Amino acid sequence: MRIRNALLSAIILATPFLSVTAQTAPVFPSRMLTIVVPVGPGGSYDYLGRLLGDGLSKELGQPVLVDNKPGAGTVVGTTFAVKSPPDGYTMVVGGVGSIAQAPALTRNLPYNPTKDLQPLQLVSTNGYTLIARPDLPQKTLPELIAYARANPGKLTIGTPGQGSGQAVGAALLKSLAGIDILEVQFKGTSPVYTELIAGRIDLFFDGTGTAQPFVKSGKVQALVTSGETRELPDIPTARESGLPDLVLSSWTGLFVPAATPRPIVLRLRQAIEKVVSTPAFKEHLNSRSFSPFTTPDVETFVRAENQRWPALLAKAGIQPQ
């Protein structure tokens, strides 16, 4: 009897403690989250960031703010995310340009993608399309290259700045074709399209998913795509047009500071996986010529990409600026 009474007393005494512990255990997320888009409005980073923000808000039961922080290509916004508290409440849209290629493109990069960031999930892949102002006389890549070689520095190509996939596409085009084209940097993709459609710049090597609506509407003309095979049925690849080494594709996903606790990383990954598996999300990707990204080990893939791209860019003669 004494033993039983002692046990009952112990349980009664412990109950308030257990109740308080259960009530005060941290719940993630318990407030608004932020997805940093390191470029201005428009473009694939912004489009995917907003798609993910909408889906994650519903899945996690908290509002998700999409915060555009353009500057220096993707460097300003990515650096902001790197320096944010590693608590899972700040994520950043990252892609092959800002994560794998940036160290080879930007001298004194203020973050180390391998050490300072960890991937949550990659959600899409896409190729690039070389587009031109609607009245550009050169209608094919061979015609463009011939004109550029005969008139060095006369053609202009817009980019959102160093560290962007578009800047890599422009650099590869110039290097592999052996042509001199003037790069004009903007803060985001929207102003590039404004200037391109108005005829004030000549070219833009943008993600196919973003470029496709402008091509279909006739506001710009497409010369080539950068994939292994045709992404747009009526547009040849660079390989078909005489530049066999101009093959470029991008992947995009969400990243968090490297010190983010593992349970939070896993919670966010689970939520992202649910969002990207919905028919609505897949339909959005398909409508913009994005392909879903699947890999069994996202961390190993990103690590391999971070090792692969600097060597490829150096081989193409592209130096950090």
C-alpha positions as CSV (number, residue, x, y, z in Angstrom):
1,M,0.0,0.0,0.0
2,R,2.8,2.4,0.9
3,I,4.6,1.7,-2.4
4,R,1.4,2.3,-4.3
5,N,0.7,5.6,-2.5
6,A,4.2,6.7,-3.1
7,L,3.9,6.0,-6.8
8,L,0.6,7.8,-7.0
9,S,2.1,10.8,-5.2
10,A,5.1,10.9,-7.6
11,I,2.7,10.8,-10.6
12,I,0.6,13.6,-9.2
13,L,3.7,15.7,-8.4
14,A,5.1,15.1,-11.9
15,T,1.9,15.9,-13.8
16,P,2.1,19.7,-13.7
17,F,5.8,19.5,-14.9
18,L,4.8,17.2,-17.8
19,S,1.9,19.5,-18.7
20,V,4.1,22.6,-18.6
21,T,6.8,20.9,-20.7
22,A,4.3,19.8,-23.3
23,Q,2.9,23.3,-23.5
24,T,6.2,25.1,-23.7
25,A,7.9,22.7,-26.2
26,P,8.8,24.8,-29.3
27,V,6.5,24.3,-32.2
28,F,7.9,25.0,-35.8
29,P,6.7,27.1,-37.4
30,S,4.9,29.4,-35.0
31,R,5.1,32.6,-37.0
32,M,5.6,34.0,-40.5
33,L,8.3,32.6,-42.7
34,T,10.2,34.5,-45.4
35,I,11.4,33.3,-48.8
36,V,14.2,35.6,-50.1
37,V,14.2,35.9,-53.9
38,P,17.7,37.2,-54.7
39,V,16.5,38.9,-57.9
40,G,13.8,41.4,-58.8
41,P,10.3,40.5,-59.8
42,G,9.9,38.3,-62.8
43,G,12.1,35.4,-63.9
44,S,12.2,31.8,-62.8
45,Y,13.5,32.5,-59.3
46,D,10.7,34.9,-58.6
47,Y,8.0,32.7,-60.2
48,L,9.1,29.5,-58.3
49,G,9.6,31.4,-55.0
50,R,6.0,32.7,-55.2
51,L,4.6,29.2,-56.1
52,L,6.5,27.7,-53.2
53,G,5.5,30.5,-50.8
54,D,1.8,30.0,-51.6
55,G,2.0,26.2,-51.2
56,L,4.1,26.3,-48.0
57,S,1.8,28.8,-46.4
58,K,-1.1,26.4,-46.8
59,E,1.0,23.3,-45.8
60,L,2.6,24.9,-42.7
61,G,-0.3,27.0,-41.5
62,Q,1.7,30.2,-41.4
63,P,2.0,33.2,-43.8
64,V,5.0,33.1,-46.1
65,L,6.5,36.5,-47.2
66,V,8.3,36.5,-50.6
67,D,10.9,39.1,-50.3
68,N,12.8,40.3,-53.5
69,K,16.3,41.4,-52.7
70,P,18.1,42.0,-56.0
71,G,21.6,43.3,-56.4
72,A,25.0,42.1,-57.8
73,G,23.2,39.4,-59.7
74,T,22.0,37.1,-56.9
75,V,24.8,38.0,-54.4
76,V,23.0,40.6,-52.2
77,G,19.9,38.5,-51.5
78,T,21.8,35.2,-51.0
79,T,24.2,36.9,-48.6
80,F,21.3,38.3,-46.6
81,A,19.9,34.8,-46.2
82,V,23.3,33.4,-45.3
83,K,23.5,35.9,-42.5
84,S,20.0,35.4,-41.2
85,P,19.3,33.5,-38.0
86,P,19.6,29.7,-38.7
87,D,16.1,29.0,-37.3
88,G,14.3,27.9,-40.5
89,Y,12.2,31.1,-40.7
90,T,14.4,32.5,-43.6
91,M,14.8,30.5,-46.8
92,V,16.3,31.6,-50.1
93,V,15.6,30.6,-53.6
94,G,18.9,29.2,-55.0
95,G,19.8,27.8,-58.4
96,V,22.8,26.7,-60.4
97,G,23.8,30.3,-61.0
98,S,23.8,31.5,-57.4
99,I,25.0,28.3,-55.7
100,A,27.2,26.3,-58.1
101,Q,28.5,28.9,-60.5
102,A,28.8,32.0,-58.4
103,P,32.2,31.2,-56.9
104,A,33.7,31.0,-60.4
105,L,31.9,34.2,-61.6
106,T,32.2,36.6,-58.7
107,R,35.6,37.6,-57.2
108,N,35.5,37.9,-53.4
109,L,32.1,36.3,-53.1
110,P,30.9,37.1,-49.5
111,Y,29.5,33.6,-48.9
112,N,30.6,30.0,-49.5
113,P,27.7,28.0,-51.0
114,T,29.1,24.7,-49.7
115,K,29.8,25.8,-46.2
116,D,27.2,28.5,-45.5
117,L,24.0,27.0,-47.0
118,Q,22.3,23.7,-47.0
119,P,19.7,22.7,-49.6
120,L,16.1,21.9,-48.5
121,Q,14.9,20.6,-51.8
122,L,15.4,21.3,-55.5
123,V,12.1,21.6,-57.2
124,S,12.6,22.2,-61.0
125,T,15.0,22.2,-63.9
126,N,14.9,24.2,-67.1
127,G,17.0,25.1,-70.1
128,Y,17.7,28.5,-71.5
129,T,16.6,30.2,-74.7
130,L,18.5,32.9,-76.6
131,I,16.0,35.5,-77.5
132,A,16.3,38.7,-79.5
133,R,14.5,42.0,-80.0
134,P,11.6,41.5,-82.4
135,D,13.2,43.4,-85.3
136,L,16.7,42.0,-85.1
137,P,17.7,41.2,-88.7
138,Q,19.7,38.1,-87.7
139,K,17.2,35.3,-87.4
140,T,19.5,32.3,-86.7
141,L,22.5,31.6,-84.5
142,P,24.9,31.3,-87.5
143,E,23.7,34.6,-88.9
144,L,24.1,36.2,-85.4
145,I,27.6,34.8,-85.0
146,A,28.7,36.0,-88.5
147,Y,27.4,39.5,-87.8
148,A,29.0,39.7,-84.3
149,R,32.4,38.6,-85.7
150,A,32.2,41.2,-88.4
151,N,31.0,43.9,-86.0
152,P,32.7,43.3,-82.6
153,G,31.0,45.1,-79.7
154,K,28.0,46.3,-81.7
155,L,25.5,43.8,-80.3
156,T,24.3,44.0,-76.7
157,I,23.0,41.3,-74.4
158,G,21.1,41.9,-71.2
159,T,21.6,40.0,-67.9
160,P,20.4,40.3,-64.3
161,G,24.1,40.6,-63.3
162,Q,27.0,38.4,-62.2
163,G,26.1,35.1,-60.5
164,S,22.9,34.6,-62.6
165,G,22.3,31.8,-65.0
166,Q,21.5,34.3,-67.7
167,A,25.0,35.8,-67.2
168,V,26.5,32.4,-67.5
169,G,24.6,31.8,-70.7
170,A,25.8,35.1,-72.2
171,A,29.4,34.4,-71.1
172,L,29.3,30.9,-72.7
173,L,27.9,32.2,-75.9
174,K,30.6,34.8,-76.2
175,S,33.4,32.4,-75.3
176,L,32.3,29.4,-77.3
177,A,31.4,31.4,-80.4
178,G,34.4,33.6,-80.2
179,I,32.4,36.8,-80.4
180,D,32.5,40.2,-78.7
181,I,29.0,41.2,-77.4
182,L,28.5,44.0,-74.9
183,E,26.8,42.8,-71.7
184,V,24.4,45.2,-70.1
185,Q,23.5,44.4,-66.5
186,F,20.1,45.1,-64.9
187,K,18.5,44.6,-61.5
188,G,16.3,41.6,-62.4
189,T,14.8,40.2,-65.5
190,S,11.8,42.5,-65.9
191,P,13.8,45.5,-66.9
192,V,15.7,43.4,-69.4
193,Y,12.5,42.4,-71.1
194,T,11.3,46.1,-71.1
195,E,14.5,47.1,-72.9
196,L,14.5,44.1,-75.2
197,I,10.9,44.5,-76.4
198,A,11.5,48.2,-76.9
199,G,14.5,47.4,-79.1
200,R,17.1,49.2,-76.9
201,I,19.1,46.0,-76.4
202,D,19.6,43.1,-78.8
203,L,19.7,39.8,-76.9
204,F,18.8,38.0,-73.7
205,F,19.7,34.4,-72.7
206,D,16.9,33.7,-70.3
207,G,15.3,30.6,-68.8
208,T,13.0,29.0,-71.3
209,G,10.1,28.9,-68.8
210,T,10.2,32.7,-68.5
211,A,11.0,33.4,-72.1
212,Q,8.3,31.2,-73.5
213,P,5.3,33.5,-73.0
214,F,7.2,36.4,-74.7
215,V,8.1,34.2,-77.6
216,K,4.6,32.9,-78.1
217,S,3.2,36.4,-78.0
218,G,5.6,37.6,-80.7
219,K,7.2,40.2,-78.4
220,V,10.6,38.6,-78.9
221,Q,12.1,36.1,-81.3
222,A,13.8,32.9,-80.2
223,L,17.0,31.8,-81.9
224,V,18.1,28.7,-80.1
225,T,17.6,26.8,-76.9
226,S,20.4,25.4,-74.7
227,G,19.2,21.9,-73.9
228,E,20.3,18.5,-75.0
229,T,17.1,18.3,-77.0
230,R,14.6,20.8,-78.2
231,E,12.5,22.4,-75.4
232,L,10.4,24.4,-77.9
233,P,9.4,22.3,-80.9
234,D,10.1,25.0,-83.6
235,I,13.3,26.3,-82.1
236,P,16.6,24.5,-82.8
237,T,19.2,23.8,-80.0
238,A,22.6,25.4,-80.0
239,R,24.0,22.0,-80.9
240,E,21.9,21.9,-84.0
241,S,23.0,25.4,-84.9
242,G,26.7,24.8,-84.8
243,L,27.7,25.3,-81.2
244,P,27.8,21.7,-79.8
245,D,29.3,22.7,-76.4
246,L,26.6,25.3,-75.6
247,V,24.6,23.0,-73.4
248,L,23.2,24.7,-70.3
249,S,20.4,23.8,-67.9
250,S,19.5,25.1,-64.5
251,W,18.0,23.7,-61.3
252,T,16.2,25.7,-58.7
253,G,15.2,25.1,-55.1
254,L,15.1,26.4,-51.5
255,F,18.1,26.7,-49.2
256,V,18.6,27.7,-45.5
257,P,21.7,28.7,-43.5
258,A,24.0,25.8,-42.9
259,A,23.5,25.8,-39.1
260,T,19.7,25.3,-39.2
261,P,18.8,22.5,-36.9
262,R,18.3,19.1,-38.6
263,P,14.7,18.6,-37.3
264,I,13.7,22.0,-38.8
265,V,15.4,21.1,-42.1
266,L,13.5,17.8,-42.2
267,R,10.2,19.5,-41.4
268,L,10.6,22.0,-44.2
269,R,11.7,19.3,-46.6
270,Q,8.6,17.3,-45.8
271,A,6.4,20.3,-46.4
272,I,8.1,21.2,-49.7
273,E,7.8,17.6,-50.9
274,K,4.1,17.7,-50.3
275,V,3.7,21.0,-52.1
276,V,5.6,20.0,-55.2
277,S,3.8,16.7,-55.5
278,T,0.4,18.3,-55.9
279,P,-1.2,18.3,-59.4
280,A,-1.6,22.1,-59.3
281,F,2.2,22.7,-58.7
282,K,3.1,20.2,-61.5
283,E,0.7,22.0,-63.8
284,H,2.3,25.3,-63.1
285,L,5.7,23.9,-63.9
286,N,4.5,22.4,-67.1
287,S,2.9,25.5,-68.3
288,R,6.2,27.4,-68.1
289,S,8.4,24.6,-69.6
290,F,9.9,23.7,-66.2
291,S,10.5,20.0,-65.4
292,P,10.2,18.6,-61.9
293,F,13.5,17.9,-60.2
294,T,13.9,14.5,-58.5
295,T,17.0,13.2,-56.8
296,P,17.4,10.7,-53.9
297,D,20.1,12.8,-52.2
298,V,19.8,16.5,-52.7
299,E,22.9,17.3,-50.6
300,T,25.2,15.0,-52.5
301,F,23.9,16.4,-55.8
302,V,24.5,20.1,-54.9
303,R,27.9,19.3,-53.5
304,A,28.8,17.6,-56.8
305,E,27.5,20.6,-58.8
306,N,29.6,23.0,-56.6
307,Q,32.7,21.0,-57.6
308,R,31.8,20.6,-61.3
309,W,30.8,24.0,-62.5
310,P,34.0,26.1,-61.6
311,A,36.1,23.7,-63.7
312,L,33.7,23.8,-66.6
313,L,33.6,27.6,-66.6
314,A,37.4,27.9,-66.3
315,K,37.7,25.5,-69.3
316,A,35.4,27.9,-71.3
317,G,37.7,30.7,-70.5
318,I,35.3,32.5,-68.1
319,Q,37.0,34.3,-65.3
320,P,35.5,35.8,-62.1
321,Q,34.8,39.5,-62.2
